[in-house]
Amino acid sequence: MIKGSKSEKLARLYESRLDDGELEIVRALLIATRSVFPKADLFVVENGKNKPPVLRFGARGDGSNSVVLSVSSPKYNGKLRPIVSWGGQGTTTPKAKNSRIHKLRGIKKVFGTKGTKGITLADIDSDAIERYVEFLKRHDGQFLQNCFDGASVCLLSFSDSLGVSDVGTGETKSGSSATAKTSIRRLSGEEIEAWLEEKSELQEPLTNYLENVLSSYDVSKEKKTKVGSMDLFLSPKDQTETSPVAVLELKAIKSESCENGANRTKVRHSYGQLLDYSVNLTSTPFDCVERWLVIKSIPDDCLNLLEKLTQLDSNFSVWTYNEKDEVPLVLKMGHSKSFMFLSNGTKR
């Protein structure tokens, strides 16, 4: 973007109206969007004559823009602002109700019961961010891909540190590194931070590790199924109908979360996801699918549950991954019949 351009001035004006909490939530929405659509644009446009600017998530064009999320201007005419809504046609007009984006499955549940009526930035919490990511993953086909296929970012202070295709390792204006984990550290709730840790501390380094040790296997990130995208998927390069595969679910689980039951909730969700993905791998028989839960450490409050699950499901196993350890990937519970060469070499 050209310095001093009208777009930059609009962005600065918009940013000046946001408080710190609102700015952090916009940042979290951008990071979440780019985790599925790396080229998604964030831009500010005029909203009519003598009206304050509005923020858009989508793809910026020369003559027309694609808008997926719209954020109204804050602190305007005493109204409850800023409001987040789908598309660029408002929330109640016939055009909005009949638009293709408003008809996408599950859209009303993403930001809670308010749905397509709009929601204030302050009401968006970590659960809503998670629902938003899952919604984007379910609808990451051609329609939304085109809506997010841009290459421009307005000059809000936080967005300067995020490259168009890399949400986690951009450079700030001062040249210091900025990670996705720290960029939303003040967002209320820990789920979005945990989700980002799963990407930066588990998915990326684990992918590199597995690609180095599994020469005869393909390692795929975010491989799609009918029920969502798998974190990691291992499949033999010379695959037949009965070739063994592995579905990996990565979870940031912390020992200090044991008091409120958050760890057990994550384990339940993880195992359910692994089963769902396994059932929906129609190209591979269910018995040939291994289900791996990969975490950094096993907290005490999950030991009994995980032990029972590995006893009930012979294809379910629990691994720990710590990039800095001499042997980073360790099989802790269960068995890996199809990957014995790997599990034997990494067992404690």
C-alpha positions in Angstrom: 0.0 0.0 0.0 1.3 3.5 -0.9 2.2 5.6 2.1 -0.1 8.5 2.6 -2.8 7.1 0.4 -6.5 7.6 1.1 -6.8 4.0 2.2 -4.1 4.4 4.8 -5.7 7.5 6.1 -9.1 5.7 6.4 -7.3 2.8 8.2 -5.7 5.2 10.7 -9.0 7.0 11.3 -10.7 3.7 11.9 -8.0 2.4 14.3 -8.1 5.6 16.3 -11.7 4.9 17.2 -11.0 1.3 18.5 -10.0 0.6 22.1 -7.3 -1.9 22.9 -9.6 -4.8 23.5 -11.5 -4.3 20.2 -8.2 -4.0 18.3 -7.1 -7.3 19.8 -10.3 -9.1 18.7 -9.9 -7.7 15.1 -6.3 -9.0 15.2 -7.6 -12.5 16.3 -10.2 -12.5 13.6 -7.5 -11.7 11.0 -5.1 -14.5 12.2 -8.0 -17.0 12.4 -9.1 -16.0 8.8 -5.5 -16.4 7.5 -5.1 -19.8 9.0 -7.6 -21.0 6.4 -7.3 -18.4 3.7 -3.7 -17.0 3.8 -4.4 -14.3 1.2 -7.4 -12.8 3.0 -7.4 -9.0 2.9 -8.2 -6.6 5.7 -9.2 -3.2 4.5 -11.1 0.0 5.5 -13.5 1.7 3.1 -15.8 4.7 3.2 -19.4 4.0 4.2 -21.2 6.8 2.3 -20.9 10.5 2.4 -20.2 12.1 5.8 -20.2 8.6 7.5 -17.3 7.0 9.3 -15.2 4.3 7.7 -15.9 0.5 8.1 -13.6 -2.5 8.2 -13.8 -5.4 5.8 -12.5 -8.9 5.7 -12.4 -10.4 2.2 -10.6 -9.5 -1.0 -9.9 -6.0 -2.1 -10.4 -5.3 -5.8 -9.7 -2.3 -8.1 -13.4 -1.6 -8.9 -15.3 -3.9 -6.5 -14.5 -5.7 -3.2 -15.5 -9.1 -1.9 -16.7 -8.9 1.6 -17.1 -11.8 4.0 -17.1 -10.0 7.4 -17.9 -6.3 7.9 -17.1 -4.4 11.1 -18.9 -1.1 11.5 -17.2 2.0 12.8 -17.0 2.3 16.6 -18.3 5.1 18.7 -20.8 6.5 16.1 -24.0 8.4 16.9 -24.1 6.8 20.4 -25.0 3.4 19.0 -23.6 0.1 20.3 -20.6 -0.4 18.1 -18.6 -1.8 16.4 -20.9 -4.5 15.0 -19.6 -7.5 13.1 -21.9 -8.9 10.4 -21.6 -11.2 7.4 -21.1 -9.7 4.0 -21.2 -6.1 3.1 -25.0 -5.6 2.8 -25.9 -5.1 6.5 -27.9 -7.5 8.5 -31.6 -7.1 7.8 -31.9 -6.0 4.2 -33.5 -8.3 1.6 -30.2 -8.3 -0.2 -28.4 -9.6 2.9 -30.9 -12.2 3.6 -30.8 -13.5 0.0 -27.0 -13.4 -0.4 -25.1 -16.6 -0.9 -22.9 -16.0 2.1 -25.9 -15.8 4.4 -27.1 -19.1 3.2 -24.0 -21.1 4.0 -24.6 -24.0 6.4 -23.9 -23.2 10.1 -23.4 -19.4 9.6 -26.0 -18.4 12.2 -24.2 -20.4 15.0 -20.7 -19.0 14.4 -21.0 -15.9 16.6 -23.7 -17.3 18.9 -27.4 -16.8 19.0 -27.2 -13.3 17.5 -26.0 -15.0 14.2 -26.6 -12.9 11.1 -28.1 -10.1 13.1 -24.6 -9.0 14.0 -22.6 -9.1 17.1 -20.4 -6.5 18.8 -16.6 -7.0 18.8 -16.7 -7.1 22.6 -19.1 -10.1 22.5 -16.7 -12.2 20.4 -14.9 -14.6 22.7 -12.4 -17.5 22.1 -15.3 -20.0 21.5 -16.7 -17.8 18.8 -13.2 -17.6 17.2 -13.0 -21.4 17.2 -16.5 -21.7 15.6 -15.5 -19.2 13.0 -12.4 -21.2 12.0 -14.4 -24.4 11.8 -17.0 -22.7 9.7 -14.3 -21.4 7.3 -12.8 -24.9 7.1 -16.2 -26.4 6.2 -16.7 -23.9 3.4 -13.2 -23.4 2.1 -14.2 -24.3 -1.5 -14.3 -22.1 -4.5 -16.9 -19.6 -3.3 -15.1 -18.5 -0.1 -11.7 -19.0 -1.7 -12.7 -16.3 -4.3 -14.1 -14.1 -1.6 -10.8 -14.1 0.3 -8.4 -14.2 -2.7 -6.7 -10.8 -2.2 -3.2 -9.5 -1.5 -3.6 -6.2 0.3 -3.6 -5.2 4.0 -4.6 -1.9 5.4 -2.0 -0.2 7.6 -3.4 -0.9 11.1 -0.7 -1.1 13.6 -1.1 -4.8 14.3 -1.5 -5.9 10.7 1.9 -4.4 9.7 3.5 -7.4 11.4 1.6 -10.0 9.5 2.7 -11.1 6.1 0.0 -11.9 3.5 0.8 -15.6 3.5 2.4 -16.1 6.9 0.4 -15.4 10.1 3.1 -16.5 12.5 6.5 -15.2 11.4 6.1 -11.8 10.0 8.4 -8.8 10.8 7.3 -5.8 12.7 8.2 -2.2 11.7 11.1 -2.3 14.1 12.4 -5.5 12.7 11.6 -7.6 15.8 9.8 -10.9 15.2 6.2 -11.2 16.0 4.4 -14.5 16.5 0.8 -15.4 16.3 0.9 -16.6 19.9 1.9 -13.2 21.3 -0.1 -11.1 18.9 -3.4 -11.9 20.8 -2.1 -12.4 24.3 -4.6 -10.0 25.7 -7.7 -11.6 24.2 -10.0 -12.9 26.9 -10.0 -16.7 27.2 -7.2 -19.1 26.5 -8.7 -21.2 23.7 -7.5 -19.0 20.8 -4.0 -18.8 22.3 -4.0 -22.6 22.7 -5.1 -23.0 19.1 -2.3 -20.8 17.9 0.2 -22.8 20.0 -1.0 -25.9 18.3 -0.1 -24.4 14.9 3.2 -22.8 15.8 4.6 -25.3 18.5 3.1 -28.6 17.3 1.9 -28.6 13.7 4.8 -26.8 11.9 7.7 -28.4 13.7 6.1 -31.9 13.8 5.3 -31.7 10.1 9.0 -31.0 9.4 10.1 -33.8 11.7 7.8 -36.4 10.2 8.7 -35.5 6.7 12.4 -36.2 7.6 11.8 -39.6 9.2 8.9 -40.9 7.1 10.5 -41.1 3.6 7.9 -43.4 2.3 4.9 -41.5 3.6 3.2 -38.2 2.7 2.6 -35.8 5.5 -0.4 -33.6 4.8 -1.6 -30.6 6.9 -5.2 -29.7 7.2 -6.3 -32.5 4.9 -10.0 -32.1 4.2 -12.8 -34.6 5.0 -16.5 -34.3 4.9 -16.5 -33.3 8.6 -13.6 -30.9 8.7 -9.9 -30.7 8.2 -7.5 -33.1 10.0 -4.5 -31.4 11.7 -2.1 -33.9 10.1 -2.6 -37.0 8.0 0.0 -39.7 7.2 -0.5 -41.8 4.1 1.9 -44.1 2.2 3.2 -42.7 -1.1 2.4 -46.0 -2.8 -1.1 -46.3 -1.3 -3.5 -49.2 -1.9 -7.1 -49.6 -0.6 -5.9 -51.4 2.6 -2.7 -49.3 3.2 -2.5 -48.1 6.8 -2.8 -44.4 7.4 -2.7 -42.2 10.5 -4.9 -39.3 11.5 -3.3 -36.8 14.0 -5.1 -34.4 16.2 -2.9 -31.8 17.9 -3.9 -30.2 21.2 -2.3 -27.6 23.5 -3.1 -29.1 26.9 -1.7 -27.5 30.0 -1.3 -29.0 33.5 -2.6 -25.9 35.2 -6.0 -26.3 33.4 -6.8 -29.4 35.4 -8.8 -27.6 38.1 -11.6 -26.4 35.7 -11.8 -29.6 33.7 -10.6 -28.0 30.5 -8.0 -30.7 29.8 -10.6 -33.5 30.0 -12.9 -31.5 27.7 -10.2 -31.2 25.1 -9.4 -34.9 25.3 -13.1 -35.8 24.8 -13.3 -33.5 21.8 -10.1 -34.8 20.4 -11.1 -38.4 20.5 -14.5 -37.6 19.0 -12.8 -35.7 16.2 -10.4 -38.5 15.5 -13.3 -41.0 15.3 -15.3 -38.8 13.0 -12.4 -38.2 10.7 -11.7 -42.0 10.6 -15.3 -42.9 9.7 -15.3 -40.4 6.9 -12.1 -41.6 5.3 -14.1 -43.5 2.7 -11.0 -44.4 0.7 -9.5 -46.4 3.6 -11.2 -49.1 5.7 -11.8 -48.1 9.3 -9.6 -50.8 10.7 -6.6 -49.4 8.7 -6.8 -46.0 10.3 -4.7 -45.1 13.3 -5.8 -42.3 15.5 -3.1 -40.3 17.3 -3.5 -37.6 19.9 -0.3 -35.5 20.0 0.2 -33.2 22.9 3.3 -31.6 24.7 2.7 -33.5 28.0 0.0 -35.6 29.6 -1.5 -33.9 32.7 -2.4 -36.1 35.7 -6.2 -35.4 35.4 -6.3 -37.0 31.9 -4.3 -40.2 32.6 -7.1 -42.5 33.6 -9.3 -41.3 30.7 -6.6 -41.7 28.1 -5.6 -45.2 29.4 -9.2 -46.4 29.2 -9.5 -45.0 25.6 -6.3 -46.8 24.5 -7.7 -50.0 26.0 -11.0 -49.7 24.2 -9.6 -48.6 20.9 -6.5 -50.5 19.8 -5.9 -48.0 17.0 -5.8 -45.0 19.4 -2.5 -43.8 20.8 -1.2 -40.8 22.7 2.1 -39.2 21.8 4.0 -36.2 23.1 6.0 -33.9 20.9 8.6 -31.4 22.2 10.8 -30.0 19.4 13.8 -29.3 21.6 14.1 -32.8 23.1 16.8 -35.2 21.7 13.9 -37.6 20.8 11.1 -35.1 20.1 8.2 -37.5 19.3 7.4 -40.1 22.0 4.7 -42.8 22.1 3.3 -42.6 25.6 0.1 -44.7 25.5 -1.4 -47.3 23.2 0.2 -48.9 20.2 1.1 -48.1 16.6 0.9 -51.3 14.7 1.4 -49.7 11.3 4.2 -47.4 12.4 6.2 -49.8 14.6 9.5 -48.6 13.0 8.6 -45.1 14.2 7.1 -45.9 17.6 9.9 -48.3 18.5 12.5 -45.6 17.8 10.8 -43.0 19.8 9.4 -44.8 22.9 10.6 -43.7 26.3 
